Amino acid sequence: SYELTQPPSVSVSPGQTASITCSGDKLGDKYTCWYQQKPGQSPVLLIFQDSQRPSGIPERFSGSNSGNTATLTISGTQAMDEADYYCQAWDSRNAVFGGGTKLTVL
Amino acid sequence: EVQLVQSGAEVKKPGESLKISCKGSGYSFTTYWIGWVRQMPGKGLEWMAIIYPGDFDTRYSPSFQGQVTISVDKSISTAYLQWSSLKASDTAMYYCARTPSITSGYFDYWGQGTLVTVSS
């Protein structure tokens, strides 16, 4: 079955840029999306179709996807961005989530 | 306003059956897929199953095939996830979410989650 691999944790200083990767076989041939989940809350869609932001999502969140890796980039990271982040793609009409990355802002 | 409202928390014993629900409103219920996602305590998101209310087309994750049943009642814009015999390992938060497509789509709206606790 298809797998998406994320680093378990990423740390970033406030105001700096955080990058979270998501790797999968030929992932660049698929659309990838990203979700943010804060403790005790439902996931929120951050990025869809590799790089599109839903309305209401700050511009500091951006995405890219090429080759075997999709990347979520958070520019000017804020304390409120501390959360778990998940990538997701579809393979043969099955949804696949990455294992999640805990972003720590310190 | 698009909303997915899930049924309340459940506490069950092993071997019992359960059906949880997800009611959609604020959009055309039959034109979006509704999926279910499991999150075990302290763990990540796992996709379980998905259904298209328009024609009842259904897909299951291989990991959950035969373990749960997804269904929908179009007349009341509600999707369901059910178990015939719960196990302690089914203890988790369950989310429903909608997507416009199961090839290139994204889950743009999520329910608030239903916590299921299975304990003797």
Interface residues (C-beta under 8 A of the other chain):
Chain A: S1 K30 Y31 C33 Y35 Q37 S42 P43 V44 L45 F48 Q49 P54 D84 Y86 Q88 W90 R93 N94 A95 V96 F97 G98 G99 G100
Chain B: G35 V37 G44 L45 E46 W47 I50 R59 S61 P62 Y95 A97 I102 T103 S104 G105 Y106 F107 D108 W110 G111 Q112 G113
